[in-house]
């Protein structure tokens, strides 16, 4: 079992996958930083000074003490049930950026790899009856002509 595990680990595609996971995790952190720190603040400013990560909807306002200005952090501290949809918006934007980056990388890799070689045809046309027959056929099964 140890030999099988060693053979499995030493195959190239497993190591490539491990490298891709590590680079992907680092890339995810960069994209999260880009979205949270660079993209969303200007969008929030354009939409009226909104911080997307702190957007939420209160589900039960009876738990809010009178005179308290509620923020997401304060709502969590007081145990007020909320739907925090702002972070979801940030995560969706992050996902779209990562998905687009992966799309571009795969598209470029496919372009560099070139087109797949065409497979050899499995059939040919009978010159007498024009029906499709296997390439290795010596006689047409439709018209019984010798090929």
N, C-alpha and C positions, 0 to 999 in steps of 0.2 A: 504494500500500500504506500509506503514511503517512496518507492521508486516511481510509482504512478504519479504521486503528488509532485515529485521533483520534475518529471517529464512535463506535467501540466503547467507548472510555473515557468519552466524554461522555454516554453513555446513563445514565439514572438508576439502573437496577438494578445496574450495575457499581459505581457509587459507593456505593450502599446496601450491597452485599456487602462492599466494602472497609471501610466503617465497622463493619459487623457483625463482621468478623474481628478488628479492633483491639479493639473492646469485649469480644468473646468471650475474647480472650487475657487482657485485664485481669481479666475476671470469673473466668476459670480460676485466676488467681493468688490472687484473693480466696478462692475456694472451697478451694484447696489449703491456704492459711493457716488457714482456718476448720477444716478437717478435721484437719490436723496439730497445730494449736495449741489448739483449743477442744473439738472433739468427741471425738477419740480418747483424750486423756489421762484424762478421767473414765471412759470405757468401760474403759480399761486398768486404772484403779484398782479399778473394780467387779469385774473379772475377775482380781484378784490382782496388781496392780502390774505390768502387762505393757505394754511399749513396742512397739506393733504394727510400727513401721517397722524394728525390729531383730530380728524373728522370722525364723528360718532353720532349715533342716535340713541337717546335714552329710552329704555323699554318700560321702566317703572319709576315715574317721577315722585311717587310717594315716599321714596327713601332719601330724597334730597332734603337736607335741613333748610329751613327758610333763611334767605339772605346769603346763601352760598353760591358763588359763581363757579359753575362746574366746568372743569377741564377733563380731559380723558384720564390724566393721572389722578386727579381728585376723585373722579367717579370710581376708579378702581380701588382707591384707598377707602372710600366710603362703602364699597360693596354694591354700588348701584349697577343694575344690569344694563349693559349697553351693547350696541352693535358697532364695532370699531371698523368701519368700512374704508377709512382713509389709508390705512396701511395696506389694505387689499389693492387699492388703486396704485400705490407705489410698487407693489409686487407684480401687478399686471404689466406695468410699464417696463419693469426690469425683465420680466419674462419675454416680452416682445422684443426687447433689445437683444437678449441672449439668443432667442430663436432666429432673429435676422442675422446675427453674426455667424451662427452655425450654418444657416442657409448659404451665406456668402462663401464660407470656408469650403463647404461640401461642393458647391457649384464650381469653385476654382479648382478643387482637387479633381473633379470629374472632367473639367476642361483640359487639365494637364495630362490626365491619364489617356485621353483620346477615346475615339469611338470603339465599341466592342467589335471584334471581328465577326463578320456575318457567318452564320452556321451554314454548313453545306446543305443543299436541298435534299429532302428525303424522298421526293417524288420527281418524276419527269413526265413529259407528255408523249403519248403514243403518236407517232407520225401518221398512223393510218386512221384511227378513230378519234383522236384528240382527247382521250380520257387520261386521267392522272393515274400513273402506275409507279410502283416502287423503283428506285434507281437501279437496283440490282436485278430487276426482272429481265428474263431472256425472252419471254413471250407475254403478250398483252392478255390479261384475263378477260377483257371485254370482247375483243374481236379475234383473239387467238393468233394474231399475226406474229411472225418471228421477228425479233428485234435485233 
